[in-house]
Amino acid sequence: MLPTIQSRLTIAVLFLSGFVIQSAAQAFDLDVTEFENELGPIAMVTLDESHDLVRINEDANGDIDIEIFMFNPSIFDEVPNTLDWNLLEMLASTHETFEIDGEDVNAIGIACLGGDDIVLTDPSLPMTLMLSGGGGDDTLNGGSQNDILQGNAGLDVLRGRGGNDRLNGGYDGERDVLYGDSGNDDFIQYHRIIRQLTRFSRFGGSPISTTSSEDMIADYQSWNDEIINLNRK
């Protein structure tokens, strides 16, 4: 059974192998499909090559609200640095909000593809997240479950938050910053050198340098977490 999607804008929906959502005024690349693996039914949202800002929250009925802003990379170098949501809606080439029935899926996947993307989530979100940044400098935030975050190419920042998360910065030689937070987390790195292992408090920590190409793993706990090195020599 495919997840229920209720748009809050006037949209046309074309059913092929999944859903292709198209704005009444302007087309945009946003596909929502369903597949199953060991996690059960998963709703997968695939975006485009723009700079994307995604917000994922649970509403009072247990349904998942997903809000997406897409910014034209020929106009913006990155997602505009503001939390004025009305302004972001005005600046976005495409803005869409839709809902997924929380009883229909066990996990949500977001594939951002190209661009410098940001995925913001409710830290208490009660389902697994599978987030992929694609190319570009991405910031991905998990929820309370056992999430899978993959930065891919670019200088990425991954935050697992609650649960036993798997954080993978990507095999590209660019510097990534990985925060496990609570839970028993796996950090995947492809190089022999990790610049720094440190424990950050909620109130701050060591400053993060952006001059190094080596990965940084923050809040690592040797008794809980594991570093998986895929390029040992």
Residue, then its C-alpha position, 0 to 999 in steps of 0.5 A: m500500500l502506497p503512503t497517503i499524500q495530501s498536498r496543501l497546494t493545488i497539485a496534479v498527481l501522475f501515478l507511474s511507478g510511484f508518485v510524480i508531484q507537479s505544481a499547478a503553476q510550475a513543474f518541479d522534480l519531486d518523486v515519492t515512491e514506496f519500496e520494502n526492505e528489512l525495515g518494512p515499507i519505506a516512503m522515498v522522496t527524491l529531489d533534484e539538483s537544486h539547493d534544497l531545504v527539507r523540514i520533517n515533523e510529526d503532527a498531532n495525529g501521528d502523520i509526517d509533515i514534509e516541507i520542501f523549499m527548492f532554490n535555483p543554484s544559478i541564483f543562490d550559492e546555497v540555501p539562504n541563511t534565514l529562519d524566516w519561513n515566509l521569506l524562504e517561501m518567497l525566495a524558493s523556486t518551488h515550495e511544497t508541503f505534503e503529508i504521509d500517513g504515519e501508519d503506512v510506513n516504517a521509514i522515510g528516505i530523502a535523496c537530495l541529489g545535487g546542490d548544497d542541501i539541508v534536512l531539518t528533522d524533529p529530534s523525537l521523530p519516531m521512525t527511521l530516517m534514511l538521508s542521502g545528501g548527494g553532491g554538494d555540501d550538505t547538512l543532514n539531521g537524524g531523529s530518535q531512531n536508528d538512522i542512516l545518514q550518507g553525505n556523499a560528495g562534498l563537505d558534509v555535516l551529519r548529526g545522528r541524534g538519538g538511536n544507533d545511527r550509521l554516519n557515512g561522510g562519503y568517499d570523496g576526500e572532502r572533509d566531513v564532520l560527524y556527530g553521533d549524539s546518543g546511542n551506539d553509532d557507527f562512523i564510516q570513514y575511508h581514509r587512514i587519518i581522522r583529524q580529531l576525536t572529541r566529546f562535545s557538550r551541548f553547550g559548545g566544544s572545540p572550534i571546528s577548523t575548515t582548512s583540513s581535508e581530513d574527516m572529524i568525528a565529534d562526540y565519539q565514545s569508545w565504549n559505545d561507538e565504532i569507527i569502520n575504516l574501509n581503506r586500511k593499509 
